[in-house]
Structure formats: structure tokens, C-alpha cells
Amino acid sequence: MEDDLVTHLPTDVRAALRLFAFYLGNGTLEVELLDGIDYRSHLLVFGSDLEMIFAIFCNVLEVDEHGHTLNYGDAEYRAAQWVRRRCDPGYQVEPPFEAWETELH
């Protein structure tokens, strides 16, 4: 493969993914929304939930023409809402997830 055919994710997007994974793994994802919920043990048991969390984060994340992320906080919050709903069945996601947000690619 020639080097000029390889395209990498923009640095800002890679940084957003790294930061999101850090907060998720560290147990500090959207602390106010997930306060008191031990979601990490749940994610280790149900791998498909982890898959959906990253899908939602990536589907919601917007990137401008220069590769800069525009709505990291929104993407993180929507993913955290999925976590909260999976761990707390009484939690109502507002607004409800749209199909494009939970689409697996």
C-alpha cells in the first residue's frame, strides 16, 4: 500500500477517543449522571454494551473540515446515557436515542 493512500483519523478525533476511553475505563465518565453506578463491572460482563457505547460516542461525535471535534461533550453525554439506562432500568433517556445514534458500522 502506498503511503499517499493511507488516511488516518485526525489528531483531534484520536484525542477525543483516547480521552473518552480513559474516562470510561477510569470510572469517571459523566460523573454527575453516573454517580454511584458501578458500570465498569457491568461492561466487563456484557461486551456488546461496550460496543454500543463506543458506537454511540462515534456516531454522535461531529468533526469539522479541519478534523477538529465540535461536540465532544454531547457525544460523551449520549454514551453515558446509554450506560445509565443499561445499569438503571428506571432511567429515561431524554431525548430518546434515534436510530442513527445506535447504528453499528
C-alpha positions in Angstrom: 0.0 0.0 0.0 1.4 3.4 -0.9 1.7 6.0 1.9 -0.3 8.6 0.0 -3.3 6.3 0.0 -3.4 5.9 3.8 -5.6 8.3 5.7 -5.5 8.5 9.5 -8.1 9.8 11.8 -7.4 13.5 12.6 -5.4 14.1 15.7 -8.3 15.8 17.5 -10.5 12.8 16.8 -7.9 10.3 18.1 -7.5 12.5 21.2 -11.3 12.5 21.8 -11.4 8.7 21.5 -8.5 8.3 23.9 -10.0 10.7 26.4 -13.4 9.0 26.2 -11.8 5.6 26.7 -9.8 6.9 29.7 -12.9 8.3 31.4 -14.9 5.2 30.7 -12.2 2.8 32.0 -11.4 5.0 34.9 -15.0 5.2 36.2 -15.2 8.9 35.7 -17.4 9.1 32.7 -20.0 11.9 33.2 -19.7 11.8 37.0 -22.9 13.7 37.7 -25.1 11.4 35.5 -23.4 8.1 36.6 -22.8 9.0 40.3 -23.0 5.8 42.4 -23.3 3.5 39.5 -20.7 0.8 39.2 -20.9 0.5 35.4 -17.4 -0.9 34.9 -18.1 -4.3 36.2 -21.3 -4.4 34.1 -19.3 -3.6 30.9 -16.8 -6.4 31.5 -19.7 -9.0 31.7 -21.6 -7.7 28.7 -19.2 -6.8 25.8 -21.9 -5.8 23.5 -22.7 -2.9 25.8 -19.2 -1.6 25.4 -19.5 -1.9 21.7 -22.7 0.2 21.7 -21.1 2.8 24.0 -18.3 3.4 21.5 -20.8 3.3 18.6 -22.9 6.0 20.1 -19.9 8.1 21.0 -18.5 7.9 17.5 -21.9 8.3 15.8 -22.7 11.5 17.7 -19.2 13.0 17.5 -19.0 15.7 14.9 -15.8 16.7 13.1 -15.3 19.8 11.0 -13.5 20.0 7.7 -10.1 20.5 9.5 -10.5 17.4 11.7 -11.4 19.2 14.9 -14.1 17.8 17.1 -17.1 20.0 17.6 -19.2 18.3 20.3 -17.1 16.1 22.4 -19.3 16.8 25.5 -22.5 15.9 23.7 -21.1 12.6 22.4 -19.8 11.7 25.8 -23.1 12.5 27.4 -25.2 10.5 25.0 -22.9 7.5 25.5 -23.2 8.0 29.3 -26.9 8.0 28.9 -26.7 4.5 27.4 -24.6 3.4 30.3 -27.0 4.8 32.8 -30.0 3.2 31.1 -28.4 -0.3 31.0 -27.4 -0.1 34.7 -30.6 1.7 35.9 -33.7 0.5 34.1 -35.8 3.3 35.6 -33.7 6.0 34.0 -35.4 7.6 31.0 -33.1 8.8 28.2 -34.0 12.3 27.1 -34.3 12.8 24.2 -34.7 9.1 23.3 -32.0 7.7 21.1 -32.5 8.0 17.4 -31.7 5.0 15.1 -28.6 6.7 13.6 -27.1 7.2 17.1 -27.1 3.4 17.9 -26.2 2.2 14.4 -23.3 -0.3 14.3 -21.0 0.1 11.4 
